[in-house]
Every structure is written in C-alpha cells, then in structure tokens.
C-alpha cells in the first residue's frame, strides 16, 4: 500500500486563494476573517479538494464548529487526522 500524499498547508492556502479570489490567504488567519473568503468559497474549495484528492475522506465536517480560532492550519490538521484514521 502506498503512502497517501496530503497537500501542505501552503498548497491549501494557494487553492483557497485561487477559488476565492482573495489577495492573500494566511494559513494562520481565522477563516472567518480573511477578506474575500466566505462559506461558499470554502464549499467550492472543498469540492475541488475532493476531486483532486478522492482518496482522502474529506467532507463538510472539516468546517464543523468553525469559529474565530479556525484557521487553514486547523483544517490541514483535520485532513491529516482523517488520513491517519481512515487507513488509506
């Protein structure tokens, strides 16, 4: 079985920036406070992520309990935990 490749947090930031059109996406900024990023952008990013990485069981739960402490780095940690827990 081959090792699952998880994109870096920087790659996730670049993907979200491309989807949202935001000037900058800081991986350590609260998602709710990034200019030009809204919930529709997050769902569009998730759809693209699911298509690019179908072997990673990511869904809307990545954004569960989103609050002022939820950053892209937190989402990345959730993705890493999904991969570790899924046995893929």
Secondary structure, DSSP 8 states (H G I E B T S, - for coil): --------HHHHHHHHHHHH--S---TTSBGGGSTT--HHHHHHHHHHHHHH-TTS---GGGGTT--TT-BHHHHHHHHHHHHHHHT-
